Amino acid sequence: MKQIVVLGGGTGGTLVANLLAKKLKSKEAQITLVSASNRHLYQPGWLYVPFGKQDPRTLSRPLASLLRKRVKLVIGKVCRLDTTTQEVELEDHTILAYDYLVLATGSQVAPEDIPGFSAGAHYFYTEEAAFKLHAALEEFRGGKIVIGVGGLPYKCPVAPLEFTFLLDEYLTDRKIRDKTELTYTFPLNRVFSIESVAEMAQPLLEERGVNIETFFNLEEVLPEEKIARSMEGTDLEYDLLIMVPPHRGAKFLQGHPIADEQGWVKTDRFTLQVKGYPNIWALGDTTDLPISKAGSTAHFEAPVIVERLAGRLRGIEEEVGEEKYEGHVMCFLETGYNKASMLNFDYTHPPKLHEPSRHVHYEKMVFNKAYWYLVPTGVL
């Protein structure tokens, strides 16, 4: 019996494990999922926590409850990957041997990469940070708020824009919008990396009186002076600073031969095979692919890996050789006031956004509820 080890209990890892369990017979392979936590987190929900629109306690569920019975769940943190001996070591010294390996270890925030960030900035990219930001917004009575991106790449790329639009609505509802100066920053020469999204978002920001500061690459935060300073030499004063922190791949992958110094795994953009390793695949945030780090990315990548891995295992790889990931990503873009738009694109087709509507907003609300039943379980 072959040993398949899947690292990561997020959307990508859970989905791959379930799809493999569905496709392969029990006598063909033992499927083991390794997760650092026994809880599965729905990270997109953290966007709404700062505004009191989402109870953070409802954004996680027991990981075991989402897995098919034949998937073996191991809770532990990976500290070492040896691709020569084909072994994974956990921090408790458990050794897991594999014949096939799937990396779905996601990304982690690294606020420590920017001096002063931890002391001077808020963010909503973890459960704890989102709730702290909720408290800070409740106490806010007016002044200067700076929102932006502290480093590329980062997960859920449209989230800073969504947050800015929702913040405008939140402040308006509290009747302190006219007492607040909002500034949105982005590291590139437009408000978003994808041109068509920037062309839709910038007029909306301007319409709502949001100042825009592009080419703003955050270099340091001066908490006592309440200044955010960019590498370009721009200083922005703030009363409340909300920045997406820098992101990195899993610690055990940082500087590993299969990844770069930041921990992003060197992955073939179509086959999702880790370059140079025919029995290892990667998906989701952990890859170095030129595509959004988002849950839907992993959702569309997972079936490709499952087909290719099963074909390799069964010795019929030539029959699934056409199974490729074409860069498909789909995500919502909240624009506030119960309206949203949608991005649907791939490697060769940039997104064409429609006018924000209530219909799309409520589609997103329904999806947020239905996620647990449809996505990680492999139903959708």
N, C-alpha and C positions, 0 to 999 in steps of 0.2 A: 504493500500500500504506500502510495506517495504522500509526502508531507507538504501541505500548502500552508504557509504562514502569512497572515495578513497583519501588517503593523498599522494600528490606528483605528479608533472606534468612533470616528466622525462619520459624516455622510458617505464618503468614498469607501472607507474600510468596511463599514457595516453593510453597505449595498453589495460590494464585491463578494463578501463572505456569504451573504444570503443567496446571491445569484449562483455562486459556485455550488452551494449546497443543493440548490434546485436542479442544477444542470448535471452534476456528477453523481454517480452511484456511490453508495457508502463504501463499497469494496474498492473503489478506484482511488480514493484519497481521504486523508484526515485533514479537515480544515480547522485551523486554529487562528483565532482573532486575538491579538494582543492590544490591550488598551491601558493607558496610564490611569484612567478613571473608570469607575463602574457606572458612571452616568453618561448618557448621550445628550449633548447640548444642541439646542436649536439657536445658533448664534445670530441669525438675522433678527430675531426678536429683541435683541439687546438695543437696537435702534430706538425702540419705543419706551424703554425703561426710564430714561432720563426725564421724559415728559409725563410720567405717571400713567401712561397708556397700556402698560404691560407689567404684570406681576412677575418678577424674575423667577419666582418659585415654580412657575408653570412652564419654564423653558428648558427643563431637563426631565429625563425619564430613565429608569434603570436600563442600562444597555442590554442586559440579558433578556429583557422583555421584548426586544426588537429583533432578536436573532432566532433563526430556525434551530430546532432542537439538536441537530447534528453538528452545529458549529460549536467547537470547544472555545470557551472564553477564558483568557488568562489576563489577570489584572497585574500590571507591573510596568515600570519605566525601562525602556531600552537604554542600555549604556554602551553597547558595542555591537557592531555588525562586521562579521568576518566573511567576506565573499569567497575566500579560498577554501575554508573548511565548511562553508555554507551553514553558519551558526549565528544565532542571535543570542546575546547575553543580556539579562535583565539586572537591575540594580541589586536584587536579592541573590544574585549569582546563579539563577536558573538559566540553563542552556537549552535553547530550542533549535533543533536541526531542521533544515528545510531542503526540499527538492525544488520548490518554486516559492518565490517570495513576491509579495505585493506591498509596496510602500505607499501608505496613505496617512502619513504622519502629520500632515497639515503644516501650519505655520504658527509661530508664537510671537507675541509682541516683545519688543526689546527697548523699552523707554530709556534704559540705562545707556543706550548708544549716543544719546544727546545730552550734554551737560545741562543740568538744571531741569530737565523734563519732568522727572518724577516728582519734584517738589513744586513745580510751577504750573503744570498742565493737567487738564482732565481729558479723559477719552471714554469711549463706550464699547471698546473692543474686548472686554472681559466682563464677566458677571459682576464682579466686585466693583470694577471701575464705573460701569454703567449706573450702579446704585449710588455710588459716591457723587457722580455727576447730577443725579436726580436731586440729591440733597443740596448741592451747590446752586442749581437752578431755582429751587424753591426759595432759597435765601437771597437770590439776586433781586435787586430793586431798580436797576438801571446802571448805565455806564457803557464801557467798551467791551464787546465780545469779539474775539478773533477765533475763527474756525479754519482749519486747514489740514494739510497732509504733511507729516513730518519725515516722510521717506518713501521711496519707491523700491520694490513693489509692495503692495499691501492688499489684504483681502477685502472682498466686497467693495470694489472700486467706486461705485456710485454712492456709497453710504455717506461720505462727507457732504455731498450735494444734497442728499435726502435730509440729512440732519439740519442743514442750513435752512431748507424750506420749511421743515417742521418747527424749527426754532422760531422762525418769523411768525408762524401761526400761533405758537405757544405764547410768545411775548404779546402778540395782538390780543389774544384771549384774556391775558392778565392785565391788559390796558397799560403796559409799560413799553410798548414798541417804540413810541415816540420819545422815550427817555433812553433808548438804546441805540448805539452805533454798532452795526454788524460789518465785519470784514471777513471775506472769504479768500484764502490763499491756496495757491497750487504751484508745484515745483516747475511745471512746464510753461510754455508761452500762451496757454489758453486755460480755461477753467476745468477741462477734463482731457484725458489723453486721447480719446476718440473724437475726431473732429465733428461728426454729426451730432454727438451728444453735447459737445461744447456749444454748438450753434443753437441748440434748443435751450440749454440751461442758462447761458449768459444773459439773454434778454429777460428771462424770468428773474434772475438775480437783480438785474438793474431795475426792473419794474418794481421790485420790492425794496428798493433802496439799500441794497447790500453793496458795500465797497468791494472791489475786486483787486487783488494783488497777485499777479502772475510772476513767474520766475522767482518764486519765494521758496528757497531751499533752506529749511530750518537748520541753523548751525548750533544755537544754544538758547536756553531760556534763562533769564535773569529774574528769579522769583521775587527778590526783595524790591527791585526796581519795577517789576511787572512789565518786562520788555521781552518780546520774542524777536530774536535777531537772525537774519538770513545770511547765507554764504555770500550773497550778492551785496551785502552791506546795508540792507534795509532794516530799520528798527520799527517795530509796531508795539505801541503801548496797549495794555489790556487791563481790564478789571477781572475778566474771566477768559482763560485760554483753553480752547478745546481743539486738540490736535491728534490726528491719527499717529500713533507711535511707529517707529521703524519696526519692520518685521524680519524674522529670520526663519530658516528651516529648523527642524528638530536638532537639538544640541549634538546628538551622536553623529549627525550627518555633516555638521559644519567642518569643512576641511577634509572630509572623507574622500577617497579617490573617485567615488561615484557622484560626488557633488562638488559645488564650489565652496568658497570660504564662508559664504552666508548660509550654506546648508541646502541650497536649491539643487535638486537631483537632475543630472544630465539625462534628458528623456527624449526619445524620438517622437516628433510631433504627430506622427500618424499612427504608429504601432503602439506607442506608449511604453515600449521596451526601454529599460535603462541601457544607455549606450555601452556596448561591449559586454553585456551580460544577458545571454539569451533566456535565462530562467528568472529574471527579475523585471518587474513592471512597476510603474509609478503613476499616480493620478492625484488630481486635486491640487491643493495649495503647494504641496511639496515639490512639484516639478519646476523646471526652469523654462517651461513653454511660454511663448509670447501671447498669452491669453489670460483672461480675467481669473483671478483667484477667487472663485465663488463656488457655492454648493452645487449650482446647476452644471458647472464644468465637470465636477466629479460624477454627477448624475449621468451625463452623456458619455463620459469616458469609461465608466465601469463595464458596460456590456462589451466593449471592444476588448478589454483585458480578459474578461471571462471567456469569450470565444477563442481568443488566441491562446490563453493558458490551457483551456480544455483541449484544443487542437494539438498543442505541443505534447500534452500528457498522453493523449490517445494515439499520437503518431500520425495524425491526419491533418497536419498544419496546412498542407497545400490546399485543402478544401475550404479553409477559412482565411486564406491569404488576402482576400479582398476586404476583409473587415478592417476598417480604418476610422480613426477619429479625425473629423474634418474641422475641429475647432469650434464646435457648436456650443454656444452659451445663450442662456435666456434669463433675464432678470427684470425685476420691476424697478421703477424710479418714482418714488413718492415725491410729489411736488407740493404737498400741504393742502389744507382746506378740503380734505377728502377727495383729492384727485391724484392720479398717477399716470405714468406712461410705461411703456415696456420696451426692452431691448432684446432683440433676437438676431443673432449674427454668428458668423463663423470666420475661418481664416481668410476667405476670399470675398465675403459679403459683409460690409460694414452695416451697423444697425440703421434702420430708417424709423425714426421715432414719429409717433402720432401725437396729436394734441392731447395733453393730459385730460383724463376723464374720470368721472365717478365710477364708471363701470370697471375700469382697470384697477382702481383703488380697491374696490370691494372684491375683485378677483384675488388681489394679493391678500386681503384679510381672510378670505376663505382658504387660500393655499396655506397660510400660516397655521391654520387649525388642522387642515387635512394632512400636513407634512408627515406627521407621525405614522399615519396609516398607509401612505402611498409611496414615499421616497426610500427611506432606509430599509424598509421591508422588501422592496423590489416589486411592489404591486404596480407602480406607475412606470 
